[in-house]
Amino acid sequence: MVKTKSKFRRAFVPTTALAKSVEFDQDMMHVSLTDGRIISVPILWFPLLHDATPKERKKYEIGGGGISLHWPELDEDISVANLMAGVDWQST
């Protein structure tokens, strides 16, 4: 058996992206990550956030040390991993 461990490396490295803050403009949600990246996604992807007032949108919590976003008043939860993957249907 030939050992090829040194020839092959993982093609995918799990993300360690963690949310630091969230901001909104008229059409987009912008999530700042601790590594300096910013993820911007349409608010339309998240009907509860889309229908919320600006004041309600500002009342978010960062959970799990940065792995998720939660809006208690709206009962909305969004994972950073799904935002990174571009998933728009994981809103609860």
PDB file of N, CA, C and O in Angstrom:
ATOM      1  N   MET A   1       0.840  -1.173   0.000  1.00  0.00           N
ATOM      2  CA  MET A   1       0.000   0.000   0.000  1.00  0.00           C
ATOM      3  C   MET A   1       0.890   1.243   0.000  1.00  0.00           C
ATOM      4  O   MET A   1       1.837   1.345   0.780  1.00  0.00           O
ATOM      5  N   VAL A   2       0.574   2.166  -0.870  1.00  0.00           N
ATOM      6  CA  VAL A   2       1.333   3.404  -0.978  1.00  0.00           C
ATOM      7  C   VAL A   2       0.702   4.454  -0.078  1.00  0.00           C
ATOM      8  O   VAL A   2      -0.509   4.674  -0.121  1.00  0.00           O
ATOM      9  N   LYS A   3       1.506   5.084   0.715  1.00  0.00           N
ATOM     10  CA  LYS A   3       0.997   6.153   1.573  1.00  0.00           C
ATOM     11  C   LYS A   3       1.042   7.459   0.792  1.00  0.00           C
ATOM     12  O   LYS A   3       2.079   7.844   0.252  1.00  0.00           O
ATOM     13  N   THR A   4      -0.093   8.123   0.744  1.00  0.00           N
ATOM     14  CA  THR A   4      -0.180   9.370  -0.020  1.00  0.00           C
ATOM     15  C   THR A   4      -0.567  10.549   0.866  1.00  0.00           C
ATOM     16  O   THR A   4      -0.973  11.602   0.375  1.00  0.00           O
ATOM     17  N   LYS A   5      -0.442  10.365   2.138  1.00  0.00           N
ATOM     18  CA  LYS A   5      -0.870  11.397   3.076  1.00  0.00           C
ATOM     19  C   LYS A   5      -0.271  12.766   2.758  1.00  0.00           C
ATOM     20  O   LYS A   5      -0.976  13.774   2.817  1.00  0.00           O
ATOM     21  N   SER A   6       0.989  12.817   2.430  1.00  0.00           N
ATOM     22  CA  SER A   6       1.629  14.106   2.181  1.00  0.00           C
ATOM     23  C   SER A   6       1.231  14.715   0.832  1.00  0.00           C
ATOM     24  O   SER A   6       1.411  15.915   0.625  1.00  0.00           O
ATOM     25  N   LYS A   7       0.696  13.909  -0.082  1.00  0.00           N
ATOM     26  CA  LYS A   7       0.331  14.407  -1.405  1.00  0.00           C
ATOM     27  C   LYS A   7      -1.041  15.080  -1.425  1.00  0.00           C
ATOM     28  O   LYS A   7      -1.294  15.963  -2.244  1.00  0.00           O
ATOM     29  N   PHE A   8      -1.903  14.668  -0.537  1.00  0.00           N
ATOM     30  CA  PHE A   8      -3.273  15.165  -0.558  1.00  0.00           C
ATOM     31  C   PHE A   8      -3.567  15.966   0.702  1.00  0.00           C
ATOM     32  O   PHE A   8      -3.215  15.581   1.817  1.00  0.00           O
ATOM     33  N   ARG A   9      -4.204  17.054   0.484  1.00  0.00           N
ATOM     34  CA  ARG A   9      -4.637  17.885   1.606  1.00  0.00           C
ATOM     35  C   ARG A   9      -6.148  18.064   1.501  1.00  0.00           C
ATOM     36  O   ARG A   9      -6.749  17.835   0.451  1.00  0.00           O
ATOM     37  N   ARG A  10      -6.721  18.464   2.574  1.00  0.00           N
ATOM     38  CA  ARG A  10      -8.162  18.689   2.571  1.00  0.00           C
ATOM     39  C   ARG A  10      -8.511  19.802   1.586  1.00  0.00           C
ATOM     40  O   ARG A  10      -7.875  20.855   1.556  1.00  0.00           O
ATOM     41  N   ALA A  11      -9.518  19.542   0.799  1.00  0.00           N
ATOM     42  CA  ALA A  11      -9.986  20.554  -0.144  1.00  0.00           C
ATOM     43  C   ALA A  11     -10.878  21.575   0.555  1.00  0.00           C
ATOM     44  O   ALA A  11     -11.028  22.705   0.089  1.00  0.00           O
ATOM     45  N   PHE A  12     -11.461  21.170   1.667  1.00  0.00           N
ATOM     46  CA  PHE A  12     -12.375  22.046   2.392  1.00  0.00           C
ATOM     47  C   PHE A  12     -11.926  22.143   3.831  1.00  0.00           C
ATOM     48  O   PHE A  12     -11.716  21.132   4.502  1.00  0.00           O
ATOM     49  N   VAL A  13     -11.782  23.352   4.292  1.00  0.00           N
ATOM     50  CA  VAL A  13     -11.449  23.586   5.692  1.00  0.00           C
ATOM     51  C   VAL A  13     -12.654  24.258   6.327  1.00  0.00           C
ATOM     52  O   VAL A  13     -13.078  25.317   5.865  1.00  0.00           O
ATOM     53  N   PRO A  14     -13.218  23.666   7.378  1.00  0.00           N
ATOM     54  CA  PRO A  14     -14.394  24.279   7.999  1.00  0.00           C
ATOM     55  C   PRO A  14     -14.118  25.727   8.394  1.00  0.00           C
ATOM     56  O   PRO A  14     -13.024  26.070   8.843  1.00  0.00           O
ATOM     57  N   THR A  15     -15.116  26.551   8.219  1.00  0.00           N
ATOM     58  CA  THR A  15     -14.949  27.966   8.520  1.00  0.00           C
ATOM     59  C   THR A  15     -14.920  28.220  10.018  1.00  0.00           C
ATOM     60  O   THR A  15     -15.617  27.563  10.791  1.00  0.00           O
ATOM     61  N   THR A  16     -14.126  29.154  10.398  1.00  0.00           N
ATOM     62  CA  THR A  16     -14.108  29.601  11.785  1.00  0.00           C
ATOM     63  C   THR A  16     -14.649  31.023  11.849  1.00  0.00           C
ATOM     64  O   THR A  16     -14.373  31.760  12.796  1.00  0.00           O
ATOM     65  N   ALA A  17     -15.417  31.400  10.840  1.00  0.00           N
ATOM     66  CA  ALA A  17     -15.988  32.740  10.775  1.00  0.00           C
ATOM     67  C   ALA A  17     -16.963  32.950  11.921  1.00  0.00           C
ATOM     68  O   ALA A  17     -17.848  32.130  12.163  1.00  0.00           O
ATOM     69  N   LEU A  18     -16.784  34.061  12.620  1.00  0.00           N
ATOM     70  CA  LEU A  18     -17.643  34.401  13.745  1.00  0.00           C
ATOM     71  C   LEU A  18     -18.179  35.815  13.559  1.00  0.00           C
ATOM     72  O   LEU A  18     -17.452  36.721  13.149  1.00  0.00           O
ATOM     73  N   ALA A  19     -19.452  35.989  13.865  1.00  0.00           N
ATOM     74  CA  ALA A  19     -20.081  37.301  13.732  1.00  0.00           C
ATOM     75  C   ALA A  19     -19.608  38.240  14.831  1.00  0.00           C
ATOM     76  O   ALA A  19     -19.427  37.844  15.982  1.00  0.00           O
ATOM     77  N   LYS A  20     -19.413  39.495  14.441  1.00  0.00           N
ATOM     78  CA  LYS A  20     -19.017  40.542  15.383  1.00  0.00           C
ATOM     79  C   LYS A  20     -20.131  41.579  15.531  1.00  0.00           C
ATOM     80  O   LYS A  20     -20.379  42.077  16.629  1.00  0.00           O
ATOM     81  N   SER A  21     -20.801  41.902  14.419  1.00  0.00           N
ATOM     82  CA  SER A  21     -21.882  42.888  14.456  1.00  0.00           C
ATOM     83  C   SER A  21     -22.758  42.749  13.218  1.00  0.00           C
ATOM     84  O   SER A  21     -22.384  42.101  12.240  1.00  0.00           O
ATOM     85  N   VAL A  22     -23.932  43.371  13.283  1.00  0.00           N
ATOM     86  CA  VAL A  22     -24.890  43.340  12.174  1.00  0.00           C
ATOM     87  C   VAL A  22     -25.384  44.760  11.921  1.00  0.00           C
ATOM     88  O   VAL A  22     -25.703  45.494  12.856  1.00  0.00           O
ATOM     89  N   GLU A  23     -25.441  45.131  10.657  1.00  0.00           N
ATOM     90  CA  GLU A  23     -25.996  46.425  10.253  1.00  0.00           C
ATOM     91  C   GLU A  23     -26.937  46.195   9.079  1.00  0.00           C
ATOM     92  O   GLU A  23     -26.815  45.213   8.348  1.00  0.00           O
ATOM     93  N   PHE A  24     -27.867  47.108   8.916  1.00  0.00           N
ATOM     94  CA  PHE A  24     -28.835  47.029   7.829  1.00  0.00           C
ATOM     95  C   PHE A  24     -28.843  48.328   7.047  1.00  0.00           C
ATOM     96  O   PHE A  24     -28.643  49.407   7.605  1.00  0.00           O
ATOM     97  N   ASP A  25     -29.078  48.212   5.738  1.00  0.00           N
ATOM     98  CA  ASP A  25     -29.453  49.380   4.956  1.00  0.00           C
ATOM     99  C   ASP A  25     -30.834  49.069   4.387  1.00  0.00           C
ATOM    100  O   ASP A  25     -31.492  48.139   4.855  1.00  0.00           O
ATOM    101  N   GLN A  26     -31.273  49.804   3.418  1.00  0.00           N
ATOM    102  CA  GLN A  26     -32.640  49.641   2.924  1.00  0.00           C
ATOM    103  C   GLN A  26     -32.937  48.224   2.423  1.00  0.00           C
ATOM    104  O   GLN A  26     -34.029  47.705   2.652  1.00  0.00           O
ATOM    105  N   ASP A  27     -31.982  47.601   1.747  1.00  0.00           N
ATOM    106  CA  ASP A  27     -32.235  46.306   1.112  1.00  0.00           C
ATOM    107  C   ASP A  27     -31.361  45.158   1.597  1.00  0.00           C
ATOM    108  O   ASP A  27     -31.639  44.000   1.285  1.00  0.00           O
ATOM    109  N   MET A  28     -30.320  45.455   2.349  1.00  0.00           N
ATOM    110  CA  MET A  28     -29.323  44.435   2.673  1.00  0.00           C
ATOM    111  C   MET A  28     -29.045  44.339   4.176  1.00  0.00           C
ATOM    112  O   MET A  28     -29.198  45.304   4.923  1.00  0.00           O
ATOM    113  N   MET A  29     -28.631  43.138   4.586  1.00  0.00           N
ATOM    114  CA  MET A  29     -28.100  42.912   5.927  1.00  0.00           C
ATOM    115  C   MET A  29     -26.601  42.687   5.762  1.00  0.00           C
ATOM    116  O   MET A  29     -26.179  41.898   4.916  1.00  0.00           O
ATOM    117  N   HIS A  30     -25.799  43.374   6.564  1.00  0.00           N
ATOM    118  CA  HIS A  30     -24.344  43.282   6.505  1.00  0.00           C
ATOM    119  C   HIS A  30     -23.842  42.729   7.835  1.00  0.00           C
ATOM    120  O   HIS A  30     -24.007  43.358   8.881  1.00  0.00           O
ATOM    121  N   VAL A  31     -23.230  41.553   7.787  1.00  0.00           N
ATOM    122  CA  VAL A  31     -22.708  40.913   8.997  1.00  0.00           C
ATOM    123  C   VAL A  31     -21.188  41.032   8.978  1.00  0.00           C
ATOM    124  O   VAL A  31     -20.523  40.477   8.104  1.00  0.00           O
ATOM    125  N   SER A  32     -20.652  41.753   9.943  1.00  0.00           N
ATOM    126  CA  SER A  32     -19.195  41.888  10.078  1.00  0.00           C
ATOM    127  C   SER A  32     -18.669  40.706  10.869  1.00  0.00           C
ATOM    128  O   SER A  32     -19.216  40.349  11.913  1.00  0.00           O
ATOM    129  N   LEU A  33     -17.599  40.101  10.361  1.00  0.00           N
ATOM    130  CA  LEU A  33     -16.993  38.945  11.011  1.00  0.00           C
ATOM    131  C   LEU A  33     -15.736  39.359  11.765  1.00  0.00           C
ATOM    132  O   LEU A  33     -15.141  40.400  11.486  1.00  0.00           O
ATOM    133  N   THR A  34     -15.348  38.534  12.713  1.00  0.00           N
ATOM    134  CA  THR A  34     -14.176  38.847  13.533  1.00  0.00           C
ATOM    135  C   THR A  34     -12.883  38.839  12.733  1.00  0.00           C
ATOM    136  O   THR A  34     -11.887  39.417  13.166  1.00  0.00           O
ATOM    137  N   ASP A  35     -12.882  38.187  11.561  1.00  0.00           N
ATOM    138  CA  ASP A  35     -11.664  38.144  10.742  1.00  0.00           C
ATOM    139  C   ASP A  35     -11.590  39.292   9.733  1.00  0.00           C
ATOM    140  O   ASP A  35     -10.680  39.334   8.906  1.00  0.00           O
ATOM    141  N   GLY A  36     -12.548  40.224   9.803  1.00  0.00           N
ATOM    142  CA  GLY A  36     -12.521  41.390   8.932  1.00  0.00           C
ATOM    143  C   GLY A  36     -13.430  41.311   7.721  1.00  0.00           C
ATOM    144  O   GLY A  36     -13.684  42.331   7.081  1.00  0.00           O
ATOM    145  N   ARG A  37     -13.924  40.136   7.391  1.00  0.00           N
ATOM    146  CA  ARG A  37     -14.834  40.015   6.249  1.00  0.00           C
ATOM    147  C   ARG A  37     -16.212  40.565   6.605  1.00  0.00           C
ATOM    148  O   ARG A  37     -16.578  40.651   7.777  1.00  0.00           O
ATOM    149  N   ILE A  38     -16.954  40.929   5.588  1.00  0.00           N
ATOM    150  CA  ILE A  38     -18.340  41.361   5.745  1.00  0.00           C
ATOM    151  C   ILE A  38     -19.187  40.552   4.773  1.00  0.00           C
ATOM    152  O   ILE A  38     -18.901  40.506   3.577  1.00  0.00           O
ATOM    153  N   ILE A  39     -20.229  39.915   5.294  1.00  0.00           N
ATOM    154  CA  ILE A  39     -21.174  39.168   4.472  1.00  0.00           C
ATOM    155  C   ILE A  39     -22.390  40.064   4.275  1.00  0.00           C
ATOM    156  O   ILE A  39     -22.978  40.530   5.251  1.00  0.00           O
ATOM    157  N   SER A  40     -22.769  40.306   3.039  1.00  0.00           N
ATOM    158  CA  SER A  40     -23.951  41.111   2.735  1.00  0.00           C
ATOM    159  C   SER A  40     -24.951  40.251   1.985  1.00  0.00           C
ATOM    160  O   SER A  40     -24.632  39.641   0.964  1.00  0.00           O
ATOM    161  N   VAL A  41     -26.172  40.213   2.512  1.00  0.00           N
ATOM    162  CA  VAL A  41     -27.232  39.403   1.906  1.00  0.00           C
ATOM    163  C   VAL A  41     -28.514  40.225   1.846  1.00  0.00           C
ATOM    164  O   VAL A  41     -28.716  41.119   2.668  1.00  0.00           O
ATOM    165  N   PRO A  42     -29.384  39.930   0.875  1.00  0.00           N
ATOM    166  CA  PRO A  42     -30.651  40.657   0.783  1.00  0.00           C
ATOM    167  C   PRO A  42     -31.545  40.379   1.992  1.00  0.00           C
ATOM    168  O   PRO A  42     -31.664  39.236   2.434  1.00  0.00           O
ATOM    169  N   ILE A  43     -32.163  41.418   2.516  1.00  0.00           N
ATOM    170  CA  ILE A  43     -33.104  41.241   3.628  1.00  0.00           C
ATOM    171  C   ILE A  43     -34.297  40.400   3.181  1.00  0.00           C
ATOM    172  O   ILE A  43     -34.918  39.727   4.004  1.00  0.00           O
ATOM    173  N   LEU A  44     -34.622  40.428   1.904  1.00  0.00           N
ATOM    174  CA  LEU A  44     -35.746  39.635   1.394  1.00  0.00           C
ATOM    175  C   LEU A  44     -35.588  38.146   1.678  1.00  0.00           C
ATOM    176  O   LEU A  44     -36.579  37.417   1.721  1.00  0.00           O
ATOM    177  N   TRP A  45     -34.355  37.686   1.872  1.00  0.00           N
ATOM    178  CA  TRP A  45     -34.126  36.281   2.197  1.00  0.00           C
ATOM    179  C   TRP A  45     -34.753  35.911   3.539  1.00  0.00           C
ATOM    180  O   TRP A  45     -35.023  34.739   3.801  1.00  0.00           O
ATOM    181  N   PHE A  46     -34.982  36.905   4.380  1.00  0.00           N
ATOM    182  CA  PHE A  46     -35.445  36.667   5.746  1.00  0.00           C
ATOM    183  C   PHE A  46     -36.717  37.478   5.992  1.00  0.00           C
ATOM    184  O   PHE A  46     -36.645  38.616   6.455  1.00  0.00           O
ATOM    185  N   PRO A  47     -37.876  36.904   5.686  1.00  0.00           N
ATOM    186  CA  PRO A  47     -39.138  37.645   5.762  1.00  0.00           C
ATOM    187  C   PRO A  47     -39.393  38.329   7.108  1.00  0.00           C
ATOM    188  O   PRO A  47     -39.922  39.441   7.141  1.00  0.00           O
ATOM    189  N   LEU A  48     -39.031  37.690   8.201  1.00  0.00           N
ATOM    190  CA  LEU A  48     -39.263  38.316   9.507  1.00  0.00           C
ATOM    191  C   LEU A  48     -38.439  39.589   9.663  1.00  0.00           C
ATOM    192  O   LEU A  48     -38.927  40.583  10.202  1.00  0.00           O
ATOM    193  N   LEU A  49     -37.204  39.566   9.198  1.00  0.00           N
ATOM    194  CA  LEU A  49     -36.370  40.766   9.256  1.00  0.00           C
ATOM    195  C   LEU A  49     -36.847  41.815   8.250  1.00  0.00           C
ATOM    196  O   LEU A  49     -36.839  43.013   8.533  1.00  0.00           O
ATOM    197  N   HIS A  50     -37.255  41.353   7.092  1.00  0.00           N
ATOM    198  CA  HIS A  50     -37.748  42.270   6.062  1.00  0.00           C
ATOM    199  C   HIS A  50     -38.952  43.060   6.567  1.00  0.00           C
ATOM    200  O   HIS A  50     -39.064  44.260   6.317  1.00  0.00           O
ATOM    201  N   ASP A  51     -39.851  42.382   7.278  1.00  0.00           N
ATOM    202  CA  ASP A  51     -41.070  43.023   7.772  1.00  0.00           C
ATOM    203  C   ASP A  51     -40.865  43.774   9.087  1.00  0.00           C
ATOM    204  O   ASP A  51     -41.758  44.498   9.526  1.00  0.00           O
ATOM    205  N   ALA A  52     -39.719  43.613   9.711  1.00  0.00           N
ATOM    206  CA  ALA A  52     -39.447  44.256  11.005  1.00  0.00           C
ATOM    207  C   ALA A  52     -39.126  45.739  10.829  1.00  0.00           C
ATOM    208  O   ALA A  52     -38.729  46.187   9.754  1.00  0.00           O
ATOM    209  N   THR A  53     -39.310  46.480  11.911  1.00  0.00           N
ATOM    210  CA  THR A  53     -38.927  47.894  11.908  1.00  0.00           C
ATOM    211  C   THR A  53     -37.412  47.995  12.091  1.00  0.00           C
ATOM    212  O   THR A  53     -36.785  47.048  12.566  1.00  0.00           O
ATOM    213  N   PRO A  54     -36.823  49.124  11.722  1.00  0.00           N
ATOM    214  CA  PRO A  54     -35.390  49.305  11.972  1.00  0.00           C
ATOM    215  C   PRO A  54     -35.024  49.114  13.450  1.00  0.00           C
ATOM    216  O   PRO A  54     -33.966  48.572  13.768  1.00  0.00           O
ATOM    217  N   LYS A  55     -35.896  49.557  14.336  1.00  0.00           N
ATOM    218  CA  LYS A  55     -35.650  49.399  15.778  1.00  0.00           C
ATOM    219  C   LYS A  55     -35.619  47.919  16.168  1.00  0.00           C
ATOM    220  O   LYS A  55     -34.769  47.502  16.955  1.00  0.00           O
ATOM    221  N   GLU A  56     -36.543  47.125  15.619  1.00  0.00           N
ATOM    222  CA  GLU A  56     -36.576  45.689  15.912  1.00  0.00           C
ATOM    223  C   GLU A  56     -35.336  44.989  15.357  1.00  0.00           C
ATOM    224  O   GLU A  56     -34.797  44.085  15.996  1.00  0.00           O
ATOM    225  N   ARG A  57     -34.889  45.395  14.191  1.00  0.00           N
ATOM    226  CA  ARG A  57     -33.700  44.775  13.581  1.00  0.00           C
ATOM    227  C   ARG A  57     -32.445  45.009  14.412  1.00  0.00           C
ATOM    228  O   ARG A  57     -31.541  44.173  14.423  1.00  0.00           O
ATOM    229  N   LYS A  58     -32.387  46.137  15.103  1.00  0.00           N
ATOM    230  CA  LYS A  58     -31.210  46.456  15.919  1.00  0.00           C
ATOM    231  C   LYS A  58     -31.131  45.637  17.201  1.00  0.00           C
ATOM    232  O   LYS A  58     -30.083  45.602  17.845  1.00  0.00           O
ATOM    233  N   LYS A  59     -32.217  44.983  17.576  1.00  0.00           N
ATOM    234  CA  LYS A  59     -32.263  44.218  18.826  1.00  0.00           C
ATOM    235  C   LYS A  59     -31.898  42.755  18.574  1.00  0.00           C
ATOM    236  O   LYS A  59     -32.729  41.860  18.728  1.00  0.00           O
ATOM    237  N   TYR A  60     -30.657  42.533  18.191  1.00  0.00           N
ATOM    238  CA  TYR A  60     -30.182  41.177  17.910  1.00  0.00           C
ATOM    239  C   TYR A  60     -29.194  40.736  18.986  1.00  0.00           C
ATOM    240  O   TYR A  60     -28.646  41.551  19.728  1.00  0.00           O
ATOM    241  N   GLU A  61     -28.989  39.437  19.047  1.00  0.00           N
ATOM    242  CA  GLU A  61     -27.995  38.840  19.937  1.00  0.00           C
ATOM    243  C   GLU A  61     -27.076  37.968  19.098  1.00  0.00           C
ATOM    244  O   GLU A  61     -27.509  37.350  18.126  1.00  0.00           O
ATOM    245  N   ILE A  62     -25.821  37.923  19.475  1.00  0.00           N
ATOM    246  CA  ILE A  62     -24.864  37.023  18.832  1.00  0.00           C
ATOM    247  C   ILE A  62     -24.703  35.829  19.759  1.00  0.00           C
ATOM    248  O   ILE A  62     -24.333  35.983  20.923  1.00  0.00           O
ATOM    249  N   GLY A  63     -24.982  34.641  19.242  1.00  0.00           N
ATOM    250  CA  GLY A  63     -24.951  33.438  20.057  1.00  0.00           C
ATOM    251  C   GLY A  63     -23.779  32.532  19.738  1.00  0.00           C
ATOM    252  O   GLY A  63     -23.160  32.629  18.678  1.00  0.00           O
ATOM    253  N   GLY A  64     -23.490  31.653  20.678  1.00  0.00           N
ATOM    254  CA  GLY A  64     -22.455  30.645  20.473  1.00  0.00           C
ATOM    255  C   GLY A  64     -21.083  31.215  20.206  1.00  0.00           C
ATOM    256  O   GLY A  64     -20.287  30.616  19.483  1.00  0.00           O
ATOM    257  N   GLY A  65     -20.798  32.371  20.783  1.00  0.00           N
ATOM    258  CA  GLY A  65     -19.491  32.976  20.557  1.00  0.00           C
ATOM    259  C   GLY A  65     -19.318  33.563  19.166  1.00  0.00           C
ATOM    260  O   GLY A  65     -18.205  33.898  18.761  1.00  0.00           O
ATOM    261  N   GLY A  66     -20.427  33.688  18.432  1.00  0.00           N
ATOM    262  CA  GLY A  66     -20.358  34.291  17.102  1.00  0.00           C
ATOM    263  C   GLY A  66     -20.869  33.409  15.982  1.00  0.00           C
ATOM    264  O   GLY A  66     -20.851  33.821  14.822  1.00  0.00           O
ATOM    265  N   ILE A  67     -21.326  32.200  16.301  1.00  0.00           N
ATOM    266  CA  ILE A  67     -21.756  31.284  15.234  1.00  0.00           C
ATOM    267  C   ILE A  67     -23.192  31.508  14.769  1.00  0.00           C
ATOM    268  O   ILE A  67     -23.602  30.988  13.730  1.00  0.00           O
ATOM    269  N   SER A  68     -23.960  32.289  15.547  1.00  0.00           N
ATOM    270  CA  SER A  68     -25.348  32.503  15.152  1.00  0.00           C
ATOM    271  C   SER A  68     -25.828  33.897  15.536  1.00  0.00           C
ATOM    272  O   SER A  68     -25.251  34.572  16.389  1.00  0.00           O
ATOM    273  N   LEU A  69     -26.904  34.296  14.873  1.00  0.00           N
ATOM    274  CA  LEU A  69     -27.555  35.578  15.134  1.00  0.00           C
ATOM    275  C   LEU A  69     -28.988  35.295  15.548  1.00  0.00           C
ATOM    276  O   LEU A  69     -29.644  34.420  14.983  1.00  0.00           O
ATOM    277  N   HIS A  70     -29.476  36.042  16.541  1.00  0.00           N
ATOM    278  CA  HIS A  70     -30.823  35.804  17.060  1.00  0.00           C
ATOM    279  C   HIS A  70     -31.508  37.137  17.338  1.00  0.00           C
ATOM    280  O   HIS A  70     -30.913  38.047  17.915  1.00  0.00           O
ATOM    281  N   TRP A  71     -32.757  37.235  16.921  1.00  0.00           N
ATOM    282  CA  TRP A  71     -33.604  38.385  17.203  1.00  0.00           C
ATOM    283  C   TRP A  71     -34.736  37.882  18.091  1.00  0.00           C
ATOM    284  O   TRP A  71     -35.726  37.361  17.579  1.00  0.00           O
ATOM    285  N   PRO A  72     -34.613  38.028  19.425  1.00  0.00           N
ATOM    286  CA  PRO A  72     -35.607  37.475  20.352  1.00  0.00           C
ATOM    287  C   PRO A  72     -37.032  37.971  20.103  1.00  0.00           C
ATOM    288  O   PRO A  72     -37.978  37.185  20.153  1.00  0.00           O
ATOM    289  N   GLU A  73     -37.192  39.261  19.836  1.00  0.00           N
ATOM    290  CA  GLU A  73     -38.533  39.812  19.630  1.00  0.00           C
ATOM    291  C   GLU A  73     -39.191  39.272  18.366  1.00  0.00           C
ATOM    292  O   GLU A  73     -40.417  39.233  18.265  1.00  0.00           O
ATOM    293  N   LEU A  74     -38.378  38.859  17.410  1.00  0.00           N
ATOM    294  CA  LEU A  74     -38.896  38.369  16.134  1.00  0.00           C
ATOM    295  C   LEU A  74     -38.892  36.847  16.045  1.00  0.00           C
ATOM    296  O   LEU A  74     -39.466  36.278  15.117  1.00  0.00           O
ATOM    297  N   ASP A  75     -38.249  36.186  17.002  1.00  0.00           N
ATOM    298  CA  ASP A  75     -38.038  34.735  16.982  1.00  0.00           C
ATOM    299  C   ASP A  75     -37.351  34.311  15.683  1.00  0.00           C
ATOM    300  O   ASP A  75     -37.767  33.358  15.025  1.00  0.00           O
ATOM    301  N   GLU A  76     -36.303  35.031  15.335  1.00  0.00           N
ATOM    302  CA  GLU A  76     -35.521  34.778  14.118  1.00  0.00           C
ATOM    303  C   GLU A  76     -34.124  34.316  14.501  1.00  0.00           C
ATOM    304  O   GLU A  76     -33.469  34.932  15.341  1.00  0.00           O
ATOM    305  N   ASP A  77     -33.669  33.232  13.882  1.00  0.00           N
ATOM    306  CA  ASP A  77     -32.328  32.692  14.108  1.00  0.00           C
ATOM    307  C   ASP A  77     -31.657  32.446  12.767  1.00  0.00           C
ATOM    308  O   ASP A  77     -32.253  31.860  11.863  1.00  0.00           O
ATOM    309  N   ILE A  78     -30.412  32.898  12.643  1.00  0.00           N
ATOM    310  CA  ILE A  78     -29.660  32.724  11.404  1.00  0.00           C
ATOM    311  C   ILE A  78     -28.249  32.288  11.769  1.00  0.00           C
ATOM    312  O   ILE A  78     -27.610  32.906  12.620  1.00  0.00           O
ATOM    313  N   SER A  79     -27.760  31.233  11.134  1.00  0.00           N
ATOM    314  CA  SER A  79     -26.391  30.785  11.406  1.00  0.00           C
ATOM    315  C   SER A  79     -25.411  31.481  10.460  1.00  0.00           C
ATOM    316  O   SER A  79     -25.716  31.719   9.292  1.00  0.00           O
ATOM    317  N   VAL A  80     -24.249  31.795  10.982  1.00  0.00           N
ATOM    318  CA  VAL A  80     -23.204  32.418  10.169  1.00  0.00           C
ATOM    319  C   VAL A  80     -22.758  31.455   9.071  1.00  0.00           C
ATOM    320  O   VAL A  80     -22.473  31.883   7.952  1.00  0.00           O
ATOM    321  N   ALA A  81     -22.696  30.165   9.377  1.00  0.00           N
ATOM    322  CA  ALA A  81     -22.288  29.171   8.372  1.00  0.00           C
ATOM    323  C   ALA A  81     -23.222  29.200   7.166  1.00  0.00           C
ATOM    324  O   ALA A  81     -22.765  29.118   6.026  1.00  0.00           O
ATOM    325  N   ASN A  82     -24.528  29.315   7.409  1.00  0.00           N
ATOM    326  CA  ASN A  82     -25.474  29.374   6.294  1.00  0.00           C
ATOM    327  C   ASN A  82     -25.330  30.663   5.504  1.00  0.00           C
ATOM    328  O   ASN A  82     -25.476  30.661   4.281  1.00  0.00           O
ATOM    329  N   LEU A  83     -25.046  31.763   6.188  1.00  0.00           N
ATOM    330  CA  LEU A  83     -24.794  33.012   5.463  1.00  0.00           C
ATOM    331  C   LEU A  83     -23.559  32.874   4.583  1.00  0.00           C
ATOM    332  O   LEU A  83     -23.548  33.337   3.442  1.00  0.00           O
ATOM    333  N   MET A  84     -22.520  32.237   5.115  1.00  0.00           N
ATOM    334  CA  MET A  84     -21.289  32.037   4.348  1.00  0.00           C
ATOM    335  C   MET A  84     -21.548  31.179   3.111  1.00  0.00           C
ATOM    336  O   MET A  84     -20.932  31.374   2.063  1.00  0.00           O
ATOM    337  N   ALA A  85     -22.469  30.227   3.252  1.00  0.00           N
ATOM    338  CA  ALA A  85     -22.781  29.325   2.143  1.00  0.00           C
ATOM    339  C   ALA A  85     -23.780  29.940   1.167  1.00  0.00           C
ATOM    340  O   ALA A  85     -24.039  29.375   0.104  1.00  0.00           O
ATOM    341  N   GLY A  86     -24.341  31.095   1.524  1.00  0.00           N
ATOM    342  CA  GLY A  86     -25.322  31.734   0.652  1.00  0.00           C
ATOM    343  C   GLY A  86     -26.691  31.116   0.739  1.00  0.00           C
ATOM    344  O   GLY A  86     -27.473  31.198  -0.208  1.00  0.00           O
ATOM    345  N   VAL A  87     -26.995  30.494   1.867  1.00  0.00           N
ATOM    346  CA  VAL A  87     -28.279  29.816   2.036  1.00  0.00           C
ATOM    347  C   VAL A  87     -29.325  30.821   2.490  1.00  0.00           C
ATOM    348  O   VAL A  87     -29.145  31.508   3.495  1.00  0.00           O
ATOM    349  N   ASP A  88     -30.418  30.902   1.743  1.00  0.00           N
ATOM    350  CA  ASP A  88     -31.461  31.863   2.083  1.00  0.00           C
ATOM    351  C   ASP A  88     -32.694  31.236   2.712  1.00  0.00           C
ATOM    352  O   ASP A  88     -33.615  31.960   3.089  1.00  0.00           O
ATOM    353  N   TRP A  89     -32.741  29.953   2.834  1.00  0.00           N
ATOM    354  CA  TRP A  89     -33.947  29.307   3.329  1.00  0.00           C
ATOM    355  C   TRP A  89     -33.815  28.804   4.753  1.00  0.00           C
ATOM    356  O   TRP A  89     -34.719  28.124   5.240  1.00  0.00           O
ATOM    357  N   GLN A  90     -32.739  29.106   5.430  1.00  0.00           N
ATOM    358  CA  GLN A  90     -32.526  28.608   6.787  1.00  0.00           C
ATOM    359  C   GLN A  90     -33.090  29.533   7.858  1.00  0.00           C
ATOM    360  O   GLN A  90     -32.941  29.266   9.051  1.00  0.00           O
ATOM    361  N   SER A  91     -33.721  30.595   7.448  1.00  0.00           N
ATOM    362  CA  SER A  91     -34.346  31.495   8.406  1.00  0.00           C
ATOM    363  C   SER A  91     -35.465  30.756   9.116  1.00  0.00           C
ATOM    364  O   SER A  91     -36.194  29.982   8.496  1.00  0.00           O
ATOM    365  N   THR A  92     -35.604  30.993  10.417  1.00  0.00           N
ATOM    366  CA  THR A  92     -36.691  30.337  11.155  1.00  0.00           C
ATOM    367  C   THR A  92     -37.697  31.351  11.620  1.00  0.00           C
ATOM    368  O   THR A  92     -38.686  30.991  12.260  1.00  0.00           O
TER     369      THR A  92
END
